[in-house]
């Protein structure tokens, strides 16, 4: 499948654009996760997590389609952890934060391969 994707017209341009936006998106996700972690207001914390979850959802679909499978999986795992936390706020936020950190690490690998 990777060979087929590389042969498609313009796929490299799309990959470059995706990677170019990845650093900014990672920063935004990390800022929202940190804001949720520091927040004493559960409503504001949930809003930050929902924003991060939405961005992770977009990345998860795009990454897999572009051949960045590990990044897509890391984004999906972090997204699912946020969804689980939002569904049960008594659960530990650290689980989601650790998976977000793992996603950032995978993103850095993709960026470094550029």
Protein Blocks (a to p, Z undefined) as FASTA:
>chain_A
ZZmmmmpghklmmmmmmmmmmmmmmmmmmmmmmmmmmpcbfklmmmmmmmmmmmmmmmmm
mmmmnopamlmmmmmmmmmmmmmmmmmmmbcfklmmmmmmmmmmmmmmmmmmZZ
